[in-house]
């Protein structure tokens, strides 16, 4: 009977130790998975911020290019208009005014 009781107690202790080990393994695996998830989130956030920065840079470049084109075209047209107005007012004073008018 003593052997049977000892064996039962040892079986219960072995079962509890086994369950404790499995619980610790599960907990360790969960912690590893949480670390992996946290690192993946950091990488995704970094990727998103990189994409946002790239888009912002492209948008600034588009705005700069549009402003340059707008200012350049506007300035050129204004200068051409002023020159044409001057020419029209003074075309009688200029030699070969017909040829210049055609140009």
C-alpha positions in Angstrom: 0.0 0.0 0.0 2.9 2.4 0.8 4.3 1.7 -2.6 1.0 2.5 -4.3 0.6 5.7 -2.3 4.2 6.8 -3.0 3.7 6.0 -6.7 0.4 8.0 -6.7 2.1 11.0 -5.0 5.1 10.8 -7.4 2.7 10.6 -10.4 0.8 13.7 -9.2 4.1 15.6 -8.6 5.4 14.5 -12.0 2.1 15.6 -13.6 2.3 19.0 -11.9 6.0 19.5 -12.8 5.2 18.5 -16.5 2.2 20.9 -16.5 4.3 23.7 -15.1 7.1 23.1 -17.7 4.5 23.2 -20.5 3.0 26.4 -19.1 6.4 28.0 -18.9 7.2 26.9 -22.5 3.8 28.3 -23.7 4.5 31.6 -21.8 8.0 31.8 -23.3 6.6 31.2 -26.8 3.9 33.9 -26.3 6.6 36.3 -25.2 8.7 35.5 -28.3 5.6 36.0 -30.5 4.8 39.3 -28.8 8.4 40.5 -29.4 8.1 39.4 -33.1 4.8 41.2 -33.4 6.3 44.4 -31.8 9.3 44.3 -34.1 7.0 43.8 -37.1 4.8 46.8 -36.0 8.0 48.9 -35.7 9.1 47.9 -39.2 5.6 48.6 -40.6 5.5 52.0 -38.9 9.0 52.8 -40.2 8.0 51.8 -43.7 4.9 53.9 -43.5 6.8 56.9 -42.3 9.4 56.4 -45.0 6.6 56.3 -47.6 5.0 59.4 -46.1 8.3 61.3 -46.3 8.8 60.2 -49.9 5.3 61.3 -50.9 5.8 64.6 -49.1 9.1 65.2 -50.9 7.5 64.4 -54.2 4.6 66.7 -53.5 7.1 69.5 -52.6 9.0 68.9 -55.8 5.8 69.0 -57.8 4.8 72.3 -56.2 8.2 73.8 -56.8 8.2 72.7 -60.4 4.6 74.0 -60.9 5.6 77.4 -59.4 8.7 77.6 -61.5 6.8 76.8 -64.7 4.0 79.2 -63.7 6.4 82.0 -62.9 8.6 81.4 -65.9 5.8 81.3 -68.4 4.1 84.3 -66.8 7.2 86.3 -66.8 8.0 85.4 -70.4 4.5 86.3 -71.6 4.6 89.6 -69.7 8.0 90.5 -71.2 6.8 89.6 -74.7 3.6 91.7 -74.3 5.6 94.7 -73.1 8.0 94.4 -76.0 5.2 94.0 -78.5 3.3 97.0 -77.0 6.5 99.1 -77.3 7.0 97.9 -80.9 3.4 98.8 -81.8 3.7 102.3 -80.3 7.1 102.9 -82.0 6.8 101.0 -85.2 6.9 104.2 -87.3 10.3 105.0 -85.8 11.9 101.7 -86.6 13.3 100.9 -90.1 11.9 97.7 -91.7 8.9 97.8 -89.5 6.9 95.4 -91.8 9.6 92.7 -91.4 9.8 93.2 -87.6 6.0 93.1 -87.4 5.9 89.7 -89.2 8.6 88.4 -86.9 
